Amino acid sequence: MAIVYHADADGTSSAALACFAARALGAEVVPETPDKGENVHSPAFGARVRATGAALAVVLDTGSRPGRLFEVPTVIVDHHRADPAEAPEVEAFVSTFGDDRGTSTSALTFELLAPIAPIAPRAWLAALGLLGDLGDVARRHPLVAAAARQHGFTALREAVSLVNAAGRSAAHDAGVALAALLEAERPADLARGDGEAARRLRALREDVAAATRRAIRAAPRVYGRWAVIELDEPYRIHGPVASAWTRRMEGRIVLVANRGYVPGRVHFSVRSHEPIDLRAALSALLPDAGPDVAAGHDRATGGIVEVPVFEELLRRIQGEAAQGAAA
Ligand SMILES: [Mn+2]
């Protein structure tokens, strides 16, 4: 079984739950996550999944698109925005279609697998994904409340930040986070345990934290309702840097672009303190940019574009600001 996952706290904890369940049911598992600059729809990634020889691919928290995903039979579990009329061509598609106010992929995965595999002692993994994606709002979720009673809220939150750091690292060493979750008996083992993967994970987080501290010092350029920051970092820190600036840029849409993540392309994150439909705001400026732009969530989106497309986006942001000033 190929277990394909998004390399953040939600996707990685979902993958850990699926690994435990599949092994308990007698399957051999091969975890796979897209490399830097790749996604699950990249042909090279599809070829890697095929090369595993897996009889089934279980795809967790990666978003979805219409059409066939892999050549092998595929199950998708996801909570990103999707059009129910254009579901992907897979054997099973479990989705909230973006209505993720109360759940995460990890919670969906746990609910699906707990009745058929002995994963109840690992319910705290579902809590990690909920906290990672929903933040403190997730404290009200029964899985988070139960995990916090048993393991302490601080240990859960620290585990989330450690797992997220792996996917953000310059080497995109997501496998370390999954290995640390698989070796951990409890969330505190990530922050304090002496497992080999946990130690490597803590070192990665130090690197990512130092890069983030550096990047957060760059001041935004303000164009109308947009605030733009440009980075040149091999780390996937554009999202956290954008989130960090939203409070100080109240009323504005914060766009953090990173030219250093994958050379030749610009990866960018869009966030706001206000409940603005950011996907709509971005799509209005780049209506023909394709599926790599304005995916994700209304409150957290972004894109991956070639450098000239990004330059065009900047011009259109400036154009929108000039129009607003004239009105
Ligand atoms: Mn998620």
Residues whose N, C-alpha, C, O or C-beta is under 5 A from the ligand:
A	BS01	MN	D10 D61 T105 D133
